[in-house]
Amino acid sequence: MGAARDTLVTPVGLRNGSNIKAAEMTERDAAIDEPRHAQTRWGLSGKLLVLTILFVMIAEVLIYVPSIANFRLSWLRDRLAAGHTAALVLDAAPRGMVPESLARQILESVGARAVAVKMGDQRRLLALSAVPPTVEHEIDMRNVSAFRAIVDAFETLFCRDQDMIRLIGPAPERGEFLEMVLDEAPLRNAMLRFSANILLLSLIISAITATLVYLALHYLFVRPMRRVTANLTAFHQDPENPARIIAPSGRQDEIGTAEYELAAMQRDLVSMLHQKSRLAALGLAVSKINHDLRNLLSTAQLFSDRLSSLPDPAVQRFAPKLMRALERAIAFCQSTLSYGKAQEPPPDRRMTTLEPLIDEVHETLGLLPDGPIRWISAVERGLAVDADPDQLFRVLLNLARNAVEAMESRSAADPARDQIRITGRREGTVVVIEVADTGPGVSEQARTHLFEAFASGRTGGTGLGLVIAAELVRAHGGEIRLIEGTIGATFRIAIPDRAVQLNARRGERARA
């Protein structure tokens, strides 16, 4: 027994679990830090700048393509208009009256090699250069689609200097159509000059637009995201520091909502980490206290064994109760760390008469019949509950002790006013137990965290009594809750009977 007592019991998660968890956190942090350093090469600003330039240039290309096609069509329409005027002049002169030199001057003024008009079945050549040209491309301006105009524009940009085009358009007066033979090089040179001008203008517009878009997006998105990222990094380094919680900027958009939710999450996490640290410290302290307390209780048990041998009737009356109390205290010391585990030990359920258990709680509290607090037990006669008697005793003792401490916290005690009333009844397969007091009740602030550890609404309270009671009741498949609208505080406990296994019962009948 001495060897067992000399072994210091460490809380769960502080010995082996802490080492494993530390190793897991180290590996996880390394896995997180590795991609973080790899991602800093291209930040949001760099990606935003590249994407902005790319998208603006794509927009400029989409603008340039129809623009160059439209410029080419306008240039050809201007040539057709000039050819239309030349055709009217040449057609108005009597046949053979226009000198050849004048005809050449007229063709040079309109930039054409030949001009002809078709009237009915006849094609009349109004003017012709000295050398008949060879035509490589034919353009009919009477019916040009948008797609064809774009394709022809790029073909013109890549044509040869000596290429010729045959341009067809509406004819003057009675003519069916007007034909012109032109050099394609002047058109290509004009299109190249237009492309250079639009490229220069596009670069200027792109630079201005990209700068404005970049600055706007940087101010609206990148800078707030950098702020959030920096806060997350700082919070990761010291998550228990409340000063690392992000301060929301007050924006009314999605980023503002994200900042607000992040701040709320960080506050909850800081509170949770503080609570976990407190639990760990409490577990370590309890393990130390448990070591010495078990020694003291064992010594008290030895003295109680000697007292039980005395012939005094009073001693013989109270000695068994003292022995039972010491045995229960030692059992509690053996399981003081059970709260640090995932759950309490499974209840050893059996049909237990409730009334003697309540009397034992009364005696443990030490409430005298003529004391300042009245004890009232109103339990159905012979009521039995399917529960672990020791765990149910702990539940009732915690609730009753909370009631006693709440009423003792008031300045003056009045037996007519300060009462603890325990009732018990069966409702079908469920046993309902109510522990009520006439104390000051539970504050609204304490109601929100009623069954949470260290959330006591009373000064000096540990905040563990209701947590332990709720955990033990839930282990029985029952429920515990605070009843609203009562004087003081009333807690209702409902413990259902265990389901009967029909197969087991049939087997018992068969064996009988």
C-alpha positions in Angstrom: 0.0 0.0 0.0 2.9 2.3 0.8 4.4 1.7 -2.6 1.1 2.5 -4.2 0.9 5.7 -2.2 4.4 6.8 -3.0 3.8 6.7 -6.7 2.9 10.2 -7.9 -0.1 10.0 -10.2 0.2 12.4 -13.1 -2.9 13.8 -14.9 -3.9 12.3 -18.2 -2.2 14.1 -21.1 0.6 15.5 -18.9 3.0 12.4 -19.0 2.9 10.2 -22.1 0.2 12.2 -23.9 2.1 15.5 -23.6 5.2 14.0 -25.3 3.2 12.5 -28.1 1.2 15.7 -28.6 4.3 17.8 -28.6 5.9 15.5 -31.3 2.7 15.7 -33.4 2.6 19.5 -33.0 6.2 19.8 -34.1 5.6 17.7 -37.2 2.5 19.6 -38.0 4.2 23.0 -37.5 7.0 21.8 -39.8 4.5 20.7 -42.4 2.8 24.1 -42.1 6.0 26.2 -42.2 7.4 24.4 -45.3 4.7 25.5 -47.7 4.6 28.9 -46.1 8.2 29.7 -47.1 7.6 28.3 -50.5 4.6 30.6 -51.0 6.3 33.8 -50.1 8.1 33.9 -53.5 4.9 35.0 -55.2 2.7 37.2 -52.9 -0.7 38.4 -53.6 0.6 41.8 -54.8 2.8 40.1 -57.5 0.1 37.8 -58.6 -2.4 40.7 -58.7 0.0 42.8 -60.8 0.7 40.0 -63.3 -3.0 39.2 -63.7 -4.0 42.8 -64.0 -1.5 43.4 -66.8 -2.5 40.2 -68.5 -6.2 40.9 -68.4 -5.7 44.5 -69.6 -3.6 43.3 -72.5 -6.2 40.7 -73.4 -8.8 43.5 -73.4 -6.6 45.6 -75.6 -6.2 42.8 -78.1 -9.9 42.3 -78.2 -10.3 46.0 -78.9 -7.4 46.0 -81.5 -8.7 43.2 -83.7 -12.0 44.8 -84.7 -10.4 48.2 -84.8 -7.8 47.3 -87.4 -10.5 45.6 -89.5 -12.7 48.6 -89.3 -9.7 50.9 -90.2 -9.1 48.8 -93.3 -12.7 48.9 -94.4 -12.7 52.7 -93.9 -9.6 53.1 -95.9 -11.1 51.0 -98.8 -14.3 53.0 -98.6 -12.3 56.2 -99.0 -10.7 54.8 -102.1 -14.0 53.8 -103.5 -15.4 57.3 -102.9 -12.3 58.8 -104.6 -12.7 56.3 -107.5 -16.4 57.1 -107.7 -15.5 60.8 -108.2 -12.9 59.9 -110.8 -15.3 57.7 -112.6 -17.9 60.6 -112.9 -15.2 62.9 -114.3 -13.9 60.3 -116.8 -17.4 59.2 -117.8 -18.5 62.8 -118.4 -15.8 63.6 -120.9 -16.5 62.7 -124.6 -14.9 59.4 -125.7 -11.2 59.9 -126.3 -11.2 63.5 -125.2 -9.3 62.9 -121.9 -5.5 62.9 -122.5 -3.6 59.9 -121.3 -1.4 62.1 -119.0 -4.5 63.5 -117.3 -6.0 60.1 -116.8 -2.8 59.0 -115.1 -2.9 62.0 -112.9 -6.5 61.2 -111.9 -5.5 57.6 -111.2 -2.5 58.7 -109.1 -4.7 61.1 -107.1 -7.1 58.3 -106.1 -4.2 55.8 -105.7 -5.4 53.3 -108.4 -3.9 51.5 -111.3 -7.2 51.1 -113.2 -10.8 52.2 -112.9 -13.7 50.4 -114.7 -17.5 50.5 -114.6 -19.9 47.8 -115.5 -23.1 48.9 -117.1 -25.5 46.1 -118.1 -23.6 43.5 -120.1 -20.7 45.9 -120.9 -17.7 46.7 -118.8 -16.2 50.1 -119.6 -12.5 50.8 -118.8 -12.4 54.5 -117.8 -8.6 54.7 -117.1 -5.6 52.4 -117.2 -2.0 52.7 -116.2 0.8 52.0 -118.6 1.5 48.4 -117.4 -1.5 46.1 -116.9 -1.2 44.8 -113.2 -1.7 41.2 -112.0 -4.3 41.0 -109.2 -3.6 38.8 -106.1 -6.6 39.6 -103.9 -10.2 40.6 -104.7 -12.4 42.6 -102.2 -16.1 43.1 -102.8 -17.3 45.9 -100.5 -20.9 45.3 -101.3 -21.1 42.3 -99.0 -18.5 42.0 -96.3 -19.0 40.0 -93.1 -17.4 41.0 -89.8 -15.4 37.7 -89.5 -14.2 38.0 -93.1 -13.2 41.6 -92.6 -11.0 40.5 -89.6 -9.4 37.7 -91.5 -8.7 39.9 -94.6 -7.2 42.6 -92.3 -4.6 40.2 -91.0 -3.9 38.9 -94.5 -3.2 42.5 -95.6 -0.8 43.0 -92.7 1.3 40.1 -93.9 1.1 40.8 -97.7 4.0 41.5 -100.1 4.9 45.0 -101.3 4.1 44.2 -104.9 0.7 42.6 -104.3 -2.3 44.2 -106.0 -6.0 44.1 -105.0 -9.2 44.3 -107.1 -11.7 46.5 -105.2 -15.4 46.3 -106.1 -18.0 48.7 -104.9 -21.3 50.5 -105.9 -21.1 52.2 -109.3 -22.2 55.8 -110.0 -25.6 56.5 -111.7 -26.6 53.7 -114.1 -23.6 51.5 -113.5 -23.9 48.0 -111.9 -20.6 48.2 -109.9 -17.3 50.0 -109.9 -13.9 48.2 -110.1 -10.6 49.6 -109.0 -7.1 48.0 -109.1 -5.0 49.2 -106.2 -1.5 48.6 -104.8 -1.9 46.8 -101.4 1.3 48.3 -100.0 -0.2 51.7 -99.2 -3.0 50.0 -97.4 -0.6 47.8 -95.4 1.6 50.8 -94.5 -1.5 52.8 -93.3 -2.6 49.8 -91.2 0.9 49.5 -89.7 0.9 53.2 -88.8 -2.5 52.8 -87.2 -1.4 49.7 -85.3 1.7 51.5 -84.0 -0.5 54.4 -82.8 -3.1 52.2 -81.2 -0.3 50.1 -79.6 1.2 53.2 -78.1 -2.2 54.4 -76.9 -3.0 51.0 -75.6 0.2 50.9 -73.6 -0.6 54.2 -72.0 -4.2 53.2 -71.3 -3.1 49.8 -70.0 -0.5 51.4 -67.7 -3.0 53.8 -66.3 -5.8 51.2 -66.0 -3.5 48.6 -64.5 -2.2 51.0 -62.0 -5.6 52.1 -60.9 -7.0 48.6 -60.8 -3.9 47.4 -58.9 -4.1 50.2 -56.4 -7.8 49.7 -55.9 -7.5 45.9 -55.4 -4.4 46.3 -53.3 -6.3 48.8 -51.0 -9.5 46.9 -50.9 -8.3 43.3 -50.7 -4.5 42.7 -50.6 -3.7 45.0 -47.7 -6.6 43.7 -45.5 -5.5 40.1 -46.3 -1.9 41.0 -45.4 -3.2 42.3 -42.1 -5.2 39.2 -41.4 -2.3 37.0 -42.5 0.1 38.9 -40.2 -2.3 38.5 -37.3 -2.7 34.8 -37.9 1.1 34.4 -37.9 1.4 36.4 -34.7 -1.5 34.5 -33.1 0.1 31.2 -34.1 3.3 32.1 -32.3 1.5 33.0 -29.0 -2.1 31.8 -29.1 -2.7 32.3 -25.3 -1.9 36.1 -25.5 -5.2 38.1 -25.7 -3.2 41.0 -27.2 -2.7 38.9 -30.4 -6.5 38.9 -31.1 -7.2 40.8 -34.3 -9.1 44.1 -34.0 -11.9 44.3 -36.6 -11.5 47.3 -38.9 -15.3 47.9 -38.9 -15.7 47.3 -42.6 -19.2 46.4 -43.7 -18.3 43.9 -46.4 -17.2 40.3 -46.5 -13.6 41.1 -45.3 -15.1 43.0 -42.3 -17.3 40.0 -41.5 -14.3 37.7 -41.8 -12.3 39.9 -39.4 -15.2 40.0 -36.9 -15.6 36.2 -37.0 -11.8 35.6 -36.8 -11.7 37.8 -33.7 -14.6 35.9 -32.1 -12.9 32.6 -32.9 -9.6 33.8 -31.5 -11.3 35.0 -28.3 -13.0 31.6 -27.9 -9.7 29.8 -28.5 -7.8 32.0 -26.0 -10.5 31.3 -23.4 -10.3 27.6 -24.2 -6.5 27.5 -23.9 -6.7 29.3 -20.6 -9.2 26.8 -19.4 -7.1 23.9 -20.6 -4.1 25.3 -18.9 -6.1 25.7 -15.7 -7.3 22.1 -16.0 -3.8 20.8 -16.5 -2.5 22.8 -13.5 -5.5 21.6 -11.5 -4.8 18.0 -12.5 -1.2 18.3 -11.4 -2.2 19.9 -8.1 -4.9 17.3 -7.4 -2.4 14.5 -8.1 -0.1 15.9 -5.5 -2.9 16.4 -3.0 -4.2 13.0 -3.7 -0.9 11.4 -2.6 -0.9 13.0 0.8 -4.7 12.9 1.3 -4.8 9.1 0.9 -2.1 8.7 3.6 -4.1 10.9 6.0 -7.4 9.0 5.2 -5.7 5.7 5.7 -4.5 6.8 9.1 -7.9 8.0 10.0 -9.3 4.6 8.9 -6.9 2.8 11.3 -8.2 5.0 14.2 -11.8 4.3 13.2 -11.1 0.6 13.3 -10.0 1.0 16.9 -13.0 3.1 17.8 -15.3 0.4 16.5 -14.1 -1.9 19.2 -15.1 0.4 22.0 -18.3 -0.7 23.8 -19.8 2.8 23.9 -23.3 2.7 22.3 -22.9 6.0 20.7 -19.6 4.9 19.2 -21.1 1.7 18.0 -23.9 3.7 16.4 -21.7 6.2 14.5 -18.6 4.0 13.9 -20.1 2.1 10.9 -21.2 5.4 9.3 -17.7 6.8 9.9 -16.2 3.7 8.4 -18.4 4.0 5.4 -17.6 7.7 5.0 -13.9 7.0 5.1 -14.1 4.2 2.6 -16.0 6.4 0.2 -13.5 9.2 0.7 -10.6 6.8 0.0 -12.5 5.6 -3.1 -12.9 9.2 -4.2 -9.2 9.8 -3.8 -8.5 6.8 -6.0 -10.6 8.3 -8.7 -9.8 12.0 -8.3 -8.2 12.1 -11.8 -11.3 10.6 -13.4 -12.5 14.1 -14.4 -9.3 14.6 -16.4 -10.2 11.6 -18.5 -12.6 11.5 -21.4 -15.4 10.2 -19.2 -16.2 8.8 -15.7 -16.0 5.1 -15.2 -19.1 3.2 -16.4 -21.8 3.1 -13.7 -22.3 -0.2 -11.9 -26.1 0.0 -12.1 -28.5 -2.0 -9.9 -31.9 -1.4 -8.4 -31.2 0.9 -5.4 -33.7 2.2 -2.9 -33.6 6.0 -3.1 -34.8 7.0 0.4 -31.8 5.6 2.4 -29.4 7.1 -0.1 -31.0 10.5 0.5 -30.8 10.1 4.3 -27.1 9.3 3.8 -26.6 12.6 1.9 -28.4 14.4 4.7 -26.1 12.9 7.3 -23.0 13.7 5.2 -24.0 17.3 5.0 -24.3 17.5 8.8 -27.6 19.4 8.8 -29.0 19.2 12.3 -32.8 19.0 12.9 -32.7 22.4 14.8 -30.2 24.0 12.4 -30.7 27.1 10.2 -31.5 25.0 7.1 -34.4 22.6 7.0 -34.1 19.3 5.2 -37.3 17.9 3.6 -37.4 14.5 1.9 -40.6 13.7 0.0 -39.8 10.5 -1.9 -42.3 7.8 -2.8 -42.3 5.0 -0.4 -40.1 2.1 -1.6 -39.0 4.0 -4.7 -36.1 2.2 -6.4 -33.9 3.6 -9.1 -31.8 1.7 -11.6 -28.4 3.4 -11.0 -25.0 3.2 -9.5 -25.5 4.0 -5.8 -22.1 5.6 -5.3 -22.4 7.8 -8.4 -26.0 8.8 -7.6 -24.8 9.7 -4.1 -22.2 12.0 -5.6 -24.8 13.6 -7.8 -27.2 14.3 -5.0 -24.4 15.4 -2.6 -23.0 18.0 -5.1 -26.5 19.4 -5.7 -27.4 19.5 -2.0 -24.0 21.0 -1.1 -24.4 23.8 -3.7 -27.9 24.5 -2.2 -26.4 24.7 1.3 -23.6 27.0 0.3 -26.0 29.3 -1.7 -28.2 29.8 1.3 -25.3 30.2 3.8 -24.0 33.0 1.6 -26.9 35.2 2.7 -26.4 37.3 5.8 -29.1 35.9 8.0 -30.3 32.4 8.2 -34.0 31.7 8.7 -35.2 28.1 9.1 -38.7 29.0 8.0 -37.2 30.4 4.7 -34.1 28.4 4.0 -35.1 24.9 3.0 -33.8 22.0 0.9 -36.5 19.8 -0.5 -35.8 16.5 -2.3 -38.6 14.7 -4.1 -38.6 11.5 -6.0 -41.2 9.7 -8.1 -41.5 7.2 -10.9 -43.0 8.2 -14.3 -43.3 4.9 -16.2 -39.7 3.6 -16.8 -38.1 6.9 -15.6 -37.3 8.0 -12.1 -37.5 11.7 -11.6 -35.6 13.3 -8.7 -35.9 17.1 -7.9 -33.5 18.9 -5.7 -34.9 22.3 -4.8 -33.8 25.1 -2.5 -35.1 28.5 -1.5 -31.8 30.3 -1.9 -31.0 33.3 -4.1 -31.3 31.2 -7.3 -29.0 31.1 -10.4 -28.1 34.4 -12.1 -28.7 35.0 -15.7 -25.0 35.1 -16.4 -24.4 31.7 -14.7 -27.3 30.1 -16.6 -25.5 30.4 -20.0 -22.5 28.4 -18.7 -24.3 26.3 -16.1 -22.7 22.9 -16.8 -19.3 24.1 -17.9 -16.1 23.7 -15.8 -15.0 26.6 -13.7 -18.1 28.6 -14.5 -19.4 29.0 -11.0 -21.9 31.8 -10.4 -20.9 31.9 -6.7 -17.9 33.6 -5.2 -15.4 31.0 -4.1 -17.0 28.2 -5.9 -14.9 25.8 -8.1 -17.5 25.4 -10.7 -17.1 21.6 -10.9 -20.0 20.3 -8.9 -22.6 20.7 -11.6 -20.2 19.4 -14.2 -19.5 16.2 -12.3 -23.2 15.8 -11.6 -24.2 16.3 -15.3 -21.5 13.8 -16.5 -22.6 11.1 -14.1 -26.3 11.6 -15.0 -25.5 11.4 -18.7 -23.5 8.2 -18.0 -26.8 6.7 -16.9 -28.5 7.8 -20.1 -30.5 10.4 -18.2 -30.6 14.2 -18.2 -30.3 17.0 -15.7 -31.6 20.5 -16.1 -32.5 23.7 -14.2 -36.3 24.3 -13.9 -37.3 27.8 -14.7 -39.7 29.9 -12.7 -39.1 28.4 -9.3 -38.1 29.9 -5.9 -34.4 29.6 -5.6 -32.9 26.8 -7.8 -34.6 23.5 -8.7 -32.7 20.8 -10.6 -34.6 18.0 -12.2 -32.8 14.6 -12.7 -34.4 12.0 -14.9 -32.8 8.5 -14.9 -34.4 5.9 -17.2 -34.4 2.2 -16.4 -32.1 0.0 -18.5 -33.7 -1.6 -21.6 -34.6 -5.2 -21.0 -32.9 -7.6 -23.4 -35.8 -9.8 -24.6 -33.4 -12.5 -25.9 -31.8 -12.7 -22.4 -35.2 -13.0 -20.8 -36.2 -15.8 -23.1 -33.0 -17.6 -22.3 -33.8 -17.3 -18.6 -37.3 -18.7 -19.2 -35.9 -21.6 -21.3 -33.4 -22.5 -18.5 -36.2 -22.3 -15.9 
